[in-house]
Amino acid sequence: MSKAILKFIRLSPTKARLIAREVQGMNAELAMASLEFMPNKGAKIISKVIASAVSNGGFAKSKR
């Protein structure tokens, strides 16, 4: 399990939490795929954080 922290972002915690709860419990690949089609600003930011966590963990992101 890897970890990534994002600080000093201009997004309210309430709005970020709504998006984070949508992808909570999913694997990284599925979460990033579902975040790609969300129109919210926070979806793009959380997608970057998930990508960072995957790269911090040393796992290779599979591209299809």
Chimera marker file (.cmm) of the C-alpha trace (Angstrom):
<marker_set name="trace">
<marker id="1" x="0.000" y="0.000" z="0.000" r="1" g="1" b="0" radius="0.5"/>
<marker id="2" x="1.394" y="3.382" z="-0.949" r="1" g="1" b="0" radius="0.5"/>
<marker id="3" x="0.614" y="6.869" z="0.205" r="1" g="1" b="0" radius="0.5"/>
<marker id="4" x="0.385" y="10.311" z="-1.388" r="1" g="1" b="0" radius="0.5"/>
<marker id="5" x="-0.503" y="13.641" z="0.210" r="1" g="1" b="0" radius="0.5"/>
<marker id="6" x="-1.579" y="16.798" z="-1.592" r="1" g="1" b="0" radius="0.5"/>
<marker id="7" x="-1.307" y="20.086" z="0.253" r="1" g="1" b="0" radius="0.5"/>
<marker id="8" x="-2.252" y="23.685" z="-0.452" r="1" g="1" b="0" radius="0.5"/>
<marker id="9" x="-4.879" y="23.011" z="-3.106" r="1" g="1" b="0" radius="0.5"/>
<marker id="10" x="-7.704" y="25.452" z="-3.683" r="1" g="1" b="0" radius="0.5"/>
<marker id="11" x="-10.612" y="23.062" z="-3.262" r="1" g="1" b="0" radius="0.5"/>
<marker id="12" x="-13.004" y="22.814" z="-0.367" r="1" g="1" b="0" radius="0.5"/>
<marker id="13" x="-12.716" y="19.671" z="1.735" r="1" g="1" b="0" radius="0.5"/>
<marker id="14" x="-16.425" y="19.002" z="1.361" r="1" g="1" b="0" radius="0.5"/>
<marker id="15" x="-16.239" y="18.932" z="-2.436" r="1" g="1" b="0" radius="0.5"/>
<marker id="16" x="-13.088" y="16.816" z="-2.408" r="1" g="1" b="0" radius="0.5"/>
<marker id="17" x="-14.654" y="14.366" z="0.051" r="1" g="1" b="0" radius="0.5"/>
<marker id="18" x="-17.682" y="13.834" z="-2.227" r="1" g="1" b="0" radius="0.5"/>
<marker id="19" x="-15.438" y="12.720" z="-5.052" r="1" g="1" b="0" radius="0.5"/>
<marker id="20" x="-13.080" y="10.704" z="-2.852" r="1" g="1" b="0" radius="0.5"/>
<marker id="21" x="-15.965" y="8.682" z="-1.451" r="1" g="1" b="0" radius="0.5"/>
<marker id="22" x="-17.043" y="7.746" z="-4.973" r="1" g="1" b="0" radius="0.5"/>
<marker id="23" x="-13.740" y="5.986" z="-5.663" r="1" g="1" b="0" radius="0.5"/>
<marker id="24" x="-13.012" y="4.730" z="-2.153" r="1" g="1" b="0" radius="0.5"/>
<marker id="25" x="-12.424" y="0.984" z="-2.147" r="1" g="1" b="0" radius="0.5"/>
<marker id="26" x="-11.753" y="0.736" z="-5.890" r="1" g="1" b="0" radius="0.5"/>
<marker id="27" x="-8.419" y="-0.360" z="-7.250" r="1" g="1" b="0" radius="0.5"/>
<marker id="28" x="-6.281" y="2.439" z="-8.704" r="1" g="1" b="0" radius="0.5"/>
<marker id="29" x="-6.881" y="1.624" z="-12.354" r="1" g="1" b="0" radius="0.5"/>
<marker id="30" x="-10.661" y="1.550" z="-12.012" r="1" g="1" b="0" radius="0.5"/>
<marker id="31" x="-10.686" y="4.690" z="-9.859" r="1" g="1" b="0" radius="0.5"/>
<marker id="32" x="-8.644" y="6.668" z="-12.372" r="1" g="1" b="0" radius="0.5"/>
<marker id="33" x="-10.874" y="5.472" z="-15.218" r="1" g="1" b="0" radius="0.5"/>
<marker id="34" x="-14.031" y="6.590" z="-13.429" r="1" g="1" b="0" radius="0.5"/>
<marker id="35" x="-12.511" y="9.932" z="-12.382" r="1" g="1" b="0" radius="0.5"/>
<marker id="36" x="-11.647" y="10.653" z="-16.010" r="1" g="1" b="0" radius="0.5"/>
<marker id="37" x="-15.325" y="11.084" z="-16.874" r="1" g="1" b="0" radius="0.5"/>
<marker id="38" x="-16.362" y="13.186" z="-13.869" r="1" g="1" b="0" radius="0.5"/>
<marker id="39" x="-16.840" y="16.870" z="-14.722" r="1" g="1" b="0" radius="0.5"/>
<marker id="40" x="-15.727" y="18.192" z="-11.309" r="1" g="1" b="0" radius="0.5"/>
<marker id="41" x="-12.496" y="20.091" z="-10.699" r="1" g="1" b="0" radius="0.5"/>
<marker id="42" x="-11.707" y="17.826" z="-7.773" r="1" g="1" b="0" radius="0.5"/>
<marker id="43" x="-11.864" y="14.699" z="-9.946" r="1" g="1" b="0" radius="0.5"/>
<marker id="44" x="-8.816" y="15.793" z="-11.913" r="1" g="1" b="0" radius="0.5"/>
<marker id="45" x="-6.929" y="16.654" z="-8.728" r="1" g="1" b="0" radius="0.5"/>
<marker id="46" x="-7.748" y="13.366" z="-6.995" r="1" g="1" b="0" radius="0.5"/>
<marker id="47" x="-6.789" y="11.477" z="-10.142" r="1" g="1" b="0" radius="0.5"/>
<marker id="48" x="-3.333" y="13.075" z="-9.988" r="1" g="1" b="0" radius="0.5"/>
<marker id="49" x="-2.994" y="12.108" z="-6.322" r="1" g="1" b="0" radius="0.5"/>
<marker id="50" x="-3.905" y="8.490" z="-7.096" r="1" g="1" b="0" radius="0.5"/>
<marker id="51" x="-1.369" y="8.443" z="-9.936" r="1" g="1" b="0" radius="0.5"/>
<marker id="52" x="1.247" y="9.783" z="-7.539" r="1" g="1" b="0" radius="0.5"/>
<marker id="53" x="0.438" y="7.109" z="-4.968" r="1" g="1" b="0" radius="0.5"/>
<marker id="54" x="0.769" y="4.404" z="-7.612" r="1" g="1" b="0" radius="0.5"/>
<marker id="55" x="4.164" y="5.703" z="-8.709" r="1" g="1" b="0" radius="0.5"/>
<marker id="56" x="5.330" y="6.082" z="-5.083" r="1" g="1" b="0" radius="0.5"/>
<marker id="57" x="4.469" y="2.459" z="-4.477" r="1" g="1" b="0" radius="0.5"/>
<marker id="58" x="6.642" y="1.319" z="-7.366" r="1" g="1" b="0" radius="0.5"/>
<marker id="59" x="3.758" y="-0.319" z="-9.204" r="1" g="1" b="0" radius="0.5"/>
<marker id="60" x="3.631" y="-0.050" z="-12.974" r="1" g="1" b="0" radius="0.5"/>
<marker id="61" x="0.479" y="1.551" z="-14.314" r="1" g="1" b="0" radius="0.5"/>
<marker id="62" x="-0.850" y="-0.659" z="-17.079" r="1" g="1" b="0" radius="0.5"/>
<marker id="63" x="-1.919" y="1.020" z="-20.309" r="1" g="1" b="0" radius="0.5"/>
<marker id="64" x="-4.360" y="-0.705" z="-22.598" r="1" g="1" b="0" radius="0.5"/>
<link id1="1" id2="2" r="1" g="1" b="0" radius="0.2"/>
<link id1="2" id2="3" r="1" g="1" b="0" radius="0.2"/>
<link id1="3" id2="4" r="1" g="1" b="0" radius="0.2"/>
<link id1="4" id2="5" r="1" g="1" b="0" radius="0.2"/>
<link id1="5" id2="6" r="1" g="1" b="0" radius="0.2"/>
<link id1="6" id2="7" r="1" g="1" b="0" radius="0.2"/>
<link id1="7" id2="8" r="1" g="1" b="0" radius="0.2"/>
<link id1="8" id2="9" r="1" g="1" b="0" radius="0.2"/>
<link id1="9" id2="10" r="1" g="1" b="0" radius="0.2"/>
<link id1="10" id2="11" r="1" g="1" b="0" radius="0.2"/>
<link id1="11" id2="12" r="1" g="1" b="0" radius="0.2"/>
<link id1="12" id2="13" r="1" g="1" b="0" radius="0.2"/>
<link id1="13" id2="14" r="1" g="1" b="0" radius="0.2"/>
<link id1="14" id2="15" r="1" g="1" b="0" radius="0.2"/>
<link id1="15" id2="16" r="1" g="1" b="0" radius="0.2"/>
<link id1="16" id2="17" r="1" g="1" b="0" radius="0.2"/>
<link id1="17" id2="18" r="1" g="1" b="0" radius="0.2"/>
<link id1="18" id2="19" r="1" g="1" b="0" radius="0.2"/>
<link id1="19" id2="20" r="1" g="1" b="0" radius="0.2"/>
<link id1="20" id2="21" r="1" g="1" b="0" radius="0.2"/>
<link id1="21" id2="22" r="1" g="1" b="0" radius="0.2"/>
<link id1="22" id2="23" r="1" g="1" b="0" radius="0.2"/>
<link id1="23" id2="24" r="1" g="1" b="0" radius="0.2"/>
<link id1="24" id2="25" r="1" g="1" b="0" radius="0.2"/>
<link id1="25" id2="26" r="1" g="1" b="0" radius="0.2"/>
<link id1="26" id2="27" r="1" g="1" b="0" radius="0.2"/>
<link id1="27" id2="28" r="1" g="1" b="0" radius="0.2"/>
<link id1="28" id2="29" r="1" g="1" b="0" radius="0.2"/>
<link id1="29" id2="30" r="1" g="1" b="0" radius="0.2"/>
<link id1="30" id2="31" r="1" g="1" b="0" radius="0.2"/>
<link id1="31" id2="32" r="1" g="1" b="0" radius="0.2"/>
<link id1="32" id2="33" r="1" g="1" b="0" radius="0.2"/>
<link id1="33" id2="34" r="1" g="1" b="0" radius="0.2"/>
<link id1="34" id2="35" r="1" g="1" b="0" radius="0.2"/>
<link id1="35" id2="36" r="1" g="1" b="0" radius="0.2"/>
<link id1="36" id2="37" r="1" g="1" b="0" radius="0.2"/>
<link id1="37" id2="38" r="1" g="1" b="0" radius="0.2"/>
<link id1="38" id2="39" r="1" g="1" b="0" radius="0.2"/>
<link id1="39" id2="40" r="1" g="1" b="0" radius="0.2"/>
<link id1="40" id2="41" r="1" g="1" b="0" radius="0.2"/>
<link id1="41" id2="42" r="1" g="1" b="0" radius="0.2"/>
<link id1="42" id2="43" r="1" g="1" b="0" radius="0.2"/>
<link id1="43" id2="44" r="1" g="1" b="0" radius="0.2"/>
<link id1="44" id2="45" r="1" g="1" b="0" radius="0.2"/>
<link id1="45" id2="46" r="1" g="1" b="0" radius="0.2"/>
<link id1="46" id2="47" r="1" g="1" b="0" radius="0.2"/>
<link id1="47" id2="48" r="1" g="1" b="0" radius="0.2"/>
<link id1="48" id2="49" r="1" g="1" b="0" radius="0.2"/>
<link id1="49" id2="50" r="1" g="1" b="0" radius="0.2"/>
<link id1="50" id2="51" r="1" g="1" b="0" radius="0.2"/>
<link id1="51" id2="52" r="1" g="1" b="0" radius="0.2"/>
<link id1="52" id2="53" r="1" g="1" b="0" radius="0.2"/>
<link id1="53" id2="54" r="1" g="1" b="0" radius="0.2"/>
<link id1="54" id2="55" r="1" g="1" b="0" radius="0.2"/>
<link id1="55" id2="56" r="1" g="1" b="0" radius="0.2"/>
<link id1="56" id2="57" r="1" g="1" b="0" radius="0.2"/>
<link id1="57" id2="58" r="1" g="1" b="0" radius="0.2"/>
<link id1="58" id2="59" r="1" g="1" b="0" radius="0.2"/>
<link id1="59" id2="60" r="1" g="1" b="0" radius="0.2"/>
<link id1="60" id2="61" r="1" g="1" b="0" radius="0.2"/>
<link id1="61" id2="62" r="1" g="1" b="0" radius="0.2"/>
<link id1="62" id2="63" r="1" g="1" b="0" radius="0.2"/>
<link id1="63" id2="64" r="1" g="1" b="0" radius="0.2"/>
</marker_set>
